[in-house]
């Protein structure tokens, strides 16, 4: 939502300012310039990236126009879920959660938190490490090392669209210059025309530079920053799970383990201890 609002502000400010200064908006409509800049940028995007990078970028771009799902309510659901799972382990033993781990979609615990269950990456991360706790002989240090490796892979994959979009934004001003140069070449070969017509051609050429810079710094490059912010938010969920499970493996009670996980959250979404405690009580009553 904020991305759309930002784009509207950019359009109104730039084009509105141009109109208020006495400029004619119709003179900025240069389809050929747009074709050269857009086509060149898309071609470079295809040439410079693998199929995997292209697919991940196209998949990630629509997410920047949606509001963030990583809010306080989601984090409280996550920590309450972890509390219930760890509480069941403490009362009934590790083997008691085998059914929950193997089939979370039918688990009495996981199904209470549909927003968590709907995110298969988060659900898989939780169940994978709970499964290792149930059936493996790994200690907390070995599991922590494995978690760190998986989180690093997650971060590297998440950075691919960020870098792709950033590079695309960096290249747009250059394609704008290319379009402008082509316009100047066309103008120079048309010197036999009257001065008024030459002025129109020169103006059209300059629009290429304008569009390249505007598209780069007003529309495309900011998306890279938004994608990076989304990546950091998604990574925080995994960090919370990691810290909570490791605290439990190191002998802390479910209450303290969840408190450890709560402390790693961003302050803007972190629930207070009392808020989380109340949420846990409400969940138990369901």
N, C-alpha and C positions, 0 to 999 in steps of 0.2 A: 504493500500500500504506500509506504513512504517513498519507494522508488518512483512510483507513478506521480506522486505529489511533487517530488524533486524535478522530474522531467517537465511537468507543467510549469513550474517556476522558471526553469531554464528557458523554455520556449517563450513564455510571456516576457521575460526580462530581455532576452536577446532580440527577438523579432519585434516586440513591442517598442523597445528602445530605438530600434532602427526606423520603425514607422514614425515614432514621435520626432525623430530627427529630420523627418522629411523624406525618408527613403521609400521606394516603391517595392512592396513585398513581392510583387509579381516578378521583379527582376532577379530575385533569389531562386526562383524555380528554374533550375537548369537540369533537366533529366539526363542529358549526356554526361555532365559532370558527375552526377550521382551514380550513373552507370559505371563510369571509369573508377571512381573511388570505391564504391561498394563491390563491384566485380573484382577489382584488384585485391581488396582486403579478403574477400571470400576465397579467392584463388590461393593467396598466401596462407590462409588458415588451413586449407586442405593440403597444400604442399608441405607445410611445416609441422604437421601433427600426424600421429598414427591413428588408425581406426579407433583404438581404445580411447585415446585422448579426445577425439572428435565426439564420440558417443557420450563420454562422461561430461563433456562441456555442454552439449546440447541437452543432456538430462538435468544438469545443475542449473542452467540459466533460468528456467521457469520458476525455480524456488525463490529467486531474489524478489519476485513480485508478490510473494505471499508473506503474511505476517509470521513472526517466529513462533514456533510451537513450544520452544523451551522456556516455559514460564514457571512460576512458583508452584502452581497446581501440579504440573507434570513432575517436577522434582519431588514434591511431597508424595505423589503416588509411587515414584520409583523407590524412595527410601522406606515407605511403608511396606511395599512389596518385599524389599530385602529384609526388613525387620521380621516380617511374617515367616519368610523362608528360614532365616537363621534361628528364629524362635522355635520353629518346628524341629530343626536339627538339634537344638539344645535339649528339647523335651523328649524327642522320640529317636534321636540318632540320625546319622547321615543317610542310612538306607531308607529312611522314611520319605525322603524327597525324590526317590528314584523315578516314581511315576510322574511327578511334577516336571522333572527335568526332561524326561524322554518325550512327553506329550504336553507341552505347556498350554496348547490351545484347549485342552480338556482338564487342565489343572484347576482345582477349586481355589487355589491362591492366585494364579496368573490371570484367570478369567475375571477376577474382581477389578482388574486394572486394564481395561481395553485399550487405553491410549499407549500404554507400555507394550502390550501384546501386539499392537498394530505395527510397531517399529521392529521389524524382524532382525535388524542389526543389533539393537539393544537386547532383545530377547535371546538371540543366539549367543551374544557375549556372556550374558548371565548364565544361561544353561550350560554352555561349554565348560565354564570354570567350576560351576557346581558339580558337573559330571566328573571333572578331574578330582574334585574334593571327595566325591563318593567312591570312585573306582580306582583312583591313582594313588601312588605312594609318594607323591611330590610334596616337598616341604614348602613353607611360605616363600622362601627366597627363590626357589625354582619357579614357582607359579608367578611371582612378581616379575622375574626376568622374562617369562613367556608373555605376560601381559604387556610389558613394556615393548617387546618386539611387535606384538599385534597392534598396539596403539601407534607405534611408529609407522607401520605399514598403512594403517587407516589414515594417518596424517599425510603421508606421501601421496596416497591416492586422492585425498581431498584437495591437495595443493595443485593437482594437474589442471583442473578448470581455471583456478586462480591465475596460474602462470600463462595459460593459453589466452585468456581474455586480456590480461595485462599486456602481453606482446602484441595482440591485435590492436589494442588502443594505442600502443607506441608507434605502430606502423601507419595508422590512418593519416597523421599530418603529412607523412612522406607521400602517400598516394594523393593527397590533396595538392601537393606541389607538382606532382606528375600531371595531374589533370589541368592545373593552371598553366604549366609549361606547354602542354598540348594546345591549350587555348591560345597562348601567345604565338605559337607556331602558325596556327590557323589565321590569327590576326595579321601576322607578318606577310603571309602569302595572299592577303586580301587588301594590300595597301592601295589598290586601285579604287577601292570603294570610297564613298564620301566620308568625311570626318565623323558625322553623326553615327553612321553604321559601324565605323571602326571603334567608336566609344562603346557601343553595345557589345561588340566582340570582346573588348578588353575587360569590360565589367563581368561578362560571363566567365572569362578566364579566372578573374580574381575570386569569383564565387567558389571555385574549386579549392583554393587555399582555405577560405573561410569554412567551408563544409568539412574539410579534413580535420581542421583543428577543433571545430565545434563537436563533431561526432566523437573525436578522441577523448577530449577532456570534459565534455559535458554529458556524454551518454555511455561510452564503452568502458573507459578506464575506471569510473566509479563502480561499475559492476564487479570489477576484480576485488575492490575493497569490501564490497558487500558479501561476495562469495567467501572471502577470507574470514570475515566476521562470523558468517554462518558455520564455517568449519570449526572455529574456536568454540562456538556454542555447542556443537554436536560432540566435540571432543570432551567437553566438561562432563557430559553424562557418563562417558566411559571411565573417566577419572574417578567420579563419585563411586561407581560400582567397584572399581579396582581397590580403592582405599577401604571401602566397607568390608569387602570379602577378605582382604589381607588382615585387617584388624581382627576379624573373627578367627582367622587361621592362627593368629598370634595369641589367642586365648581370651580376647575381650568379649564381654557379653553383647548380645544383639543391640541393646540400647546404646552402649558405648561405641560399638562398631558403626552404627548408623550415624552417631554424632560425629565420628571421624569423617565419614563421607559428607555430611552436611557442611563441614568446615571448608571443603575445597570448592564449594560453589561460589559463583559470582555474587557479590553482596546485593545486587539488584534483584536477584531471583532467590536468594537464600532465605528459607523460612526461619523464623525464630525457633528456639527449643520448644517453647510452649505451643506454638502453632503446629509443629510437627507432632508433639505429644498428643494434642487434641485430635489431629487427623488419624493417628494410629488408633486411638480409642474409638473413633467413629467407625473405622474400618473393622475393628474387632466385633462391633455390634451388628455388622451387616450379616 
